[in-house]
Amino acid sequence: MALFHKKESDEKLQVIREKLVQDREIQKNMERIANRLVIFSGKGGVGKSTVTVNLGVGLAKRQFAVGLLDADVTGPNIPKMLGLFEAPQGKNGKIIPLKKYDVSVISIGFLIEENTPVVWRGPLRSNLILQFLSDVEWGDLDFLLADLPPGTGDEVLTLAEKMRPTMAVVVTTPQEVAVEDARRAIMMARSLKIPKIAVVENMSGFRCPESGRMYDIFGSGGGEKLAKSLNVDFLGGLPIDPSVREMSDAGKPAVVNNGESRQSFEELIDHVLEVKDK
């Protein structure tokens, strides 16, 4: 019995040692990243990943060194949106992120077969994110963007604790249901003591290509009103543009094309940089 207890104790000590080593690696990696942004959404379907991809690629086009961590473990859309499908390689015990549009990217989508569901409980998802923070060779970055899963689950808590975000970007649509969920996301960001919080209103009106008239399909101004009511920054609205969806499906972010939505994303990036420097 004594031998059994000693073996159990040794195993626990080994787990603790490994955890301490991982924590040190995460800290070393994060110290080399100037700005660490987490992109929240209170609910799915509001275009969070589209905002993340275009924000990251747009920043890289302005000569910033950018990394993108796809933390939506059970719904990894980033690979398709960037047209990245190969597996990352390892070097000196580190994972080398893939690169597209000058953005360094890591996602579980690179590590599983297409159409394979990730049926994992919360602790497994959180452990994978910890590995992405500790074992990926991010290098020196101006920005690391983490595309979070919808809601306020384990992965959000893990990233807030270990990544130590400098800004939370909350994506919503004008619809009241989405705004209420975004409100919860903002309150969670505050409880996690993220220094800067800002709101983006996606799907903010649709311009008819024939008449030029704007239609507020999901309502109007919900994101801006939310930001004012909670005294956080408002980064602007992004209109509905079917071409953005088409380009995303083809692995081409809107900011690398000359469509109408490119200007909206460029203005979003301007506002993110303004909030960063406040």
C-alpha positions in Angstrom: 0.0 0.0 0.0 2.9 2.4 0.8 4.4 1.8 -2.6 1.1 2.5 -4.2 0.8 5.8 -2.4 4.4 6.8 -3.4 3.7 6.0 -7.1 0.5 8.1 -7.0 2.4 11.0 -5.3 5.2 10.8 -7.8 2.7 11.0 -10.7 1.0 14.0 -9.1 4.4 15.8 -8.7 5.2 15.1 -12.4 1.9 16.7 -13.5 2.7 19.7 -11.3 6.2 20.0 -12.8 4.8 19.8 -16.4 2.2 22.4 -15.6 4.9 24.8 -14.2 7.0 24.3 -17.3 4.0 25.0 -19.6 3.2 28.1 -17.6 6.7 29.4 -18.0 6.6 28.8 -21.7 3.3 30.6 -22.1 4.7 33.6 -20.1 7.8 33.7 -22.3 5.7 33.6 -25.4 3.3 36.3 -24.3 6.1 38.6 -23.2 7.1 38.8 -26.9 3.7 39.9 -28.0 2.9 43.6 -27.7 -0.9 43.5 -28.1 -3.1 40.4 -27.3 -6.7 40.7 -28.5 -9.5 38.2 -27.8 -12.5 38.4 -30.2 -15.8 37.6 -28.3 -19.3 37.0 -29.4 -22.2 36.3 -27.0 -23.8 34.0 -29.6 -22.9 32.2 -32.8 -23.7 33.4 -36.3 -22.7 37.1 -35.8 -19.6 37.0 -38.0 -17.0 36.8 -35.3 -14.5 34.8 -37.3 -15.0 37.0 -40.4 -14.2 40.0 -38.3 -11.1 38.3 -36.8 -9.7 37.2 -40.1 -10.1 40.6 -41.8 -8.8 42.4 -38.8 -5.7 40.2 -38.7 -5.0 40.3 -42.4 -5.7 44.1 -42.5 -3.2 44.7 -39.7 -0.6 42.6 -41.5 -1.1 44.6 -44.7 -0.1 47.6 -42.6 3.2 46.0 -41.8 2.4 44.8 -38.3 3.6 41.3 -37.3 0.4 39.4 -36.6 -0.6 36.0 -35.3 -4.0 34.4 -35.3 -5.0 31.7 -32.8 -8.2 29.8 -33.7 -9.6 29.0 -30.2 -12.9 27.9 -31.4 -11.9 24.2 -31.0 -15.3 22.6 -31.9 -16.0 25.0 -34.8 -12.7 25.9 -36.5 -13.6 28.1 -39.5 -10.3 30.0 -39.8 -8.6 27.5 -42.1 -11.3 27.7 -44.7 -11.5 31.5 -44.5 -7.8 31.7 -45.2 -7.5 28.9 -47.7 -5.1 26.9 -45.4 -5.4 23.2 -45.4 -1.9 21.7 -44.8 -0.6 20.5 -41.4 1.9 22.6 -39.5 5.5 21.3 -39.0 7.5 21.0 -35.8 11.0 22.4 -35.2 13.2 22.2 -32.0 10.2 20.9 -30.0 7.9 23.8 -31.2 5.0 23.9 -33.6 5.6 26.3 -36.5 2.4 28.1 -37.4 1.2 28.2 -41.0 1.4 31.5 -42.8 -1.1 33.2 -45.2 -1.3 36.9 -46.1 1.7 37.4 -43.8 -0.4 36.2 -40.8 0.9 33.3 -38.6 -2.0 31.0 -38.0 -2.7 27.9 -35.8 -5.9 26.0 -35.6 -7.1 22.5 -34.7 -8.6 22.5 -38.2 -5.0 21.9 -39.5 -4.7 18.7 -37.3 -8.0 16.9 -38.1 -9.5 15.5 -41.2 -12.1 17.5 -43.0 -15.7 17.1 -41.7 -14.4 15.4 -38.5 -16.3 16.6 -35.4 -14.3 17.6 -32.3 -16.4 16.0 -29.6 -14.4 17.1 -26.6 -15.3 18.1 -23.1 -14.2 21.5 -21.7 -10.9 20.5 -20.0 -9.6 18.9 -23.3 -10.5 22.0 -25.3 -8.8 24.2 -22.7 -5.7 22.0 -22.7 -5.3 22.3 -26.4 -5.5 26.1 -26.2 -2.8 26.0 -23.5 -0.6 24.0 -25.9 -1.3 26.6 -28.7 -0.1 29.3 -26.3 3.0 27.4 -25.0 4.2 25.1 -27.8 3.7 27.3 -30.9 6.6 29.4 -32.0 4.8 32.7 -32.2 8.0 34.8 -32.1 7.9 38.6 -31.8 4.5 39.9 -32.7 2.7 43.3 -32.7 -0.6 41.5 -32.4 -2.0 38.1 -31.5 -5.7 37.7 -32.2 -7.6 34.8 -30.6 -10.9 33.9 -32.2 -12.9 32.6 -29.3 -15.9 30.2 -29.4 -19.3 31.8 -28.8 -20.5 32.2 -25.3 -18.6 32.3 -22.0 -17.2 28.8 -21.5 -14.0 27.2 -20.3 -11.9 28.3 -23.3 -12.6 31.9 -22.6 -11.6 31.6 -19.0 -8.4 29.7 -20.0 -7.3 32.4 -22.5 -8.1 35.3 -20.2 -6.0 33.7 -17.4 -3.0 32.6 -19.5 -2.9 35.0 -22.5 -3.6 38.1 -20.4 -5.4 40.0 -23.2 -4.9 43.7 -23.6 -8.2 44.1 -25.5 -11.5 42.4 -25.9 -13.4 43.0 -29.2 -17.1 42.0 -28.8 -18.9 41.3 -32.1 -22.7 41.6 -32.3 -25.4 42.3 -34.8 -28.1 45.0 -34.2 -30.6 42.4 -33.3 -31.8 42.6 -29.7 -31.1 38.9 -28.9 -27.5 39.3 -30.2 -27.1 42.6 -28.3 -28.2 41.0 -25.0 -25.7 38.1 -25.4 -23.0 40.7 -26.3 -23.9 42.5 -23.1 -23.1 39.3 -21.1 -19.8 39.0 -23.0 -18.8 42.5 -22.1 -19.6 41.9 -18.5 -17.5 38.7 -18.5 -14.6 40.6 -20.1 -14.9 43.2 -17.3 -15.0 40.4 -14.6 -11.8 39.0 -16.2 -10.2 42.5 -15.9 -9.4 42.9 -19.6 -8.1 46.5 -19.7 -9.8 47.6 -23.0 -13.2 46.5 -24.3 -14.8 47.5 -27.6 -17.8 46.6 -29.7 -18.2 45.9 -33.4 -21.7 45.9 -35.0 -21.7 43.4 -37.9 -24.5 43.0 -40.4 -25.3 46.7 -39.9 -27.6 47.3 -42.8 -27.8 46.1 -46.4 -27.4 48.4 -49.4 -29.6 47.3 -52.4 -27.3 47.1 -55.4 -30.1 48.3 -57.7 -31.5 51.2 -55.8 -28.7 52.1 -53.5 -31.1 52.2 -50.6 -30.1 50.9 -47.2 -32.3 48.3 -45.4 -31.9 47.6 -41.7 -32.6 43.8 -41.9 -31.5 43.1 -38.4 -32.4 46.4 -36.8 -30.3 49.5 -36.4 -27.8 50.9 -33.9 -27.9 48.1 -31.3 -24.2 47.7 -31.0 -23.5 51.4 -30.7 -26.3 51.8 -28.0 -24.8 48.9 -26.1 -21.3 50.4 -26.2 -22.6 53.7 -24.9 -24.8 52.1 -22.2 -21.8 50.2 -20.8 -19.2 53.0 -21.4 -17.0 50.9 -23.7 -15.6 51.9 -27.1 -17.6 51.5 -30.3 -15.5 50.4 -33.3 -18.1 51.0 -36.0 -20.6 49.0 -38.1 -19.9 46.5 -40.9 -22.7 46.3 -43.5 -24.1 43.1 -44.9 -22.2 42.3 -48.1 -22.8 38.9 -49.9 -19.4 39.2 -51.5 -17.7 39.0 -48.1 -19.3 35.6 -47.6 -18.4 34.5 -51.1 -14.7 35.6 -50.6 -14.5 33.9 -47.2 -15.7 30.6 -48.7 -13.0 31.0 -51.3 -10.3 31.7 -48.7 -10.0 35.4 -49.6 -10.6 38.0 -46.9 -12.4 41.1 -47.9 -9.4 43.4 -47.0 -7.3 41.9 -49.9 -10.0 42.7 -52.5 -11.3 46.0 -53.8 -14.9 45.5 -52.9 -17.1 48.0 -51.0 -16.6 46.2 -47.7 -12.9 46.6 -47.7 -13.3 50.3 -46.7 -15.5 49.3 -43.7 -12.9 46.8 -42.5 -10.1 49.4 -43.0 -12.1 51.9 -40.8 -12.5 49.1 -38.2 -8.8 48.6 -38.1 -8.2 52.4 -37.7 -10.5 52.4 -34.7 -8.8 49.3 -33.1 -5.5 51.1 -33.4 -7.0 54.3 -31.8 -8.4 52.3 -28.9 -5.1 50.5 -28.5 -3.2 53.8 -28.1 -5.7 55.4 -25.7 
